[in-house]
Amino acid sequence: MTELSSSAPRPQSKIGPQAAASVSTGVLSRKEFSSALRSLLALLVLIALPALVRAQVSTPPSRQPDEYTINVDVNMVVLHATAQDHKGVLVSGLKQDDFQVYEDGVLQQTKYFSHEDIPVTVGLVIDNSGSMTPKRADVIAAALAFARSSNPLDQMFVVKFNEKVSFSLPANTPFTDQLVQLQVALSRIASTGETALYDAVVAALEHLKKGTRDKKVLIVISDGGDNASKHKLNEITALAGQPDAIIYTIGIFDEQDGDRNPGVLKRLAKDTGGEVFLPQSLKDIVPICEQIAHDIRNQYTLAYVPTNRKRDGTYRVIQVKASAPGRGRLAVRARTGYFAPLGPQPPPASRATDHEVPN
């Protein structure tokens, strides 16, 4: 707190002799009255100042709402969709009415729609097994290219795996938006051992839940093989069926690699609304990662409350369509379904007409 200087003029509690003489006669001139009033006001300000300062210190600053949070109902299904024309070019400028969302063949009413570059939580899941040794430098370069092309406010983390799974950022740093810190984490990857891909995906999906961004993404760079995991393929496909993350996969493997399994990479990507890439050359990995970053930043967000309100744990199939005047039918990539939650059944909703998917 700043103290008043001792040399500063202080208001006097006594009025001057001339004013005193006037008071004794019961009459003050206008000039004398103004001077006395100014002195009194100065004294009152000094008395009230400490209380004002205390009030300002004790009043907490108003909290602004998080502009990156999608405020939707907890019962809503949120989809992140990518629209492309027949040439595979991303299509922007679409409106809410240009999209149709179906769940198990029934048209749903979109309650929320947005096309904004919102920050995301991203996990880089990188194969650290011995077969990746000659590809290590290209993989690191590609991951850094992705980071440079991403939203500066993205939260990122790195999961590396061989027969064991570990996180590369410091223990007290679950996420980072600093490129230098990410580069250090990636440089710690030294390829050796066997492959526990499924365990790595499970660990990354769990860590994604700690992120504070609404949109969550995994980028898996691997040959798709697994010879060391405790988890099974059906377990990770079930987890991928939860509406938590979009998974992009990049398969880099040698033709003679007996453990390679591109089918796993394709399935993870398709089920979650991501995309699989199987480059023919390592030099293609960097532009692929830049393309993924561009894809993420140009997605549409749609949310709906399912007409089927049963909490029965069954799998619901989702289909998203889009068309626009002059562009014809577009290709839309989005999550293909989700598992309904298990819990008490909600009260019956008001009866509404269901619209079936046209043939």
Secondary structure, 3 states (H helix, E strand, C coil): CCCCCCCCCCCCCCCCHHHHHHHHHCCCCHHHHHHHHHHHHHHHHHHHHHHHHHHHHHCCCCCCCCCCCCCCCCCCEEEEEEEECCCCCECCCCCHHHEEEEECCEEECEEEEECCCCCEEEEEEEECCHHHHHHHHHHHHHHHHHHHHCCCCCEEEEEEECCCEEECCCCCCCCECCHHHHHHHHHCCCCCCCCCHHHHHHHHHHHHCCCCCCEEEEEEEECCCCCCCCCCHHHHHHHHCCCCCEEEEEECCCCCCCCCCHHHHHHHHHHHCCCEECCCCHHHHHHHHHHHHHHHCCCEEEEECCCCCCCECCEEEEEEEEEECCCEEEEEECCCEEECCECCCCCCCCCCCCCECCC
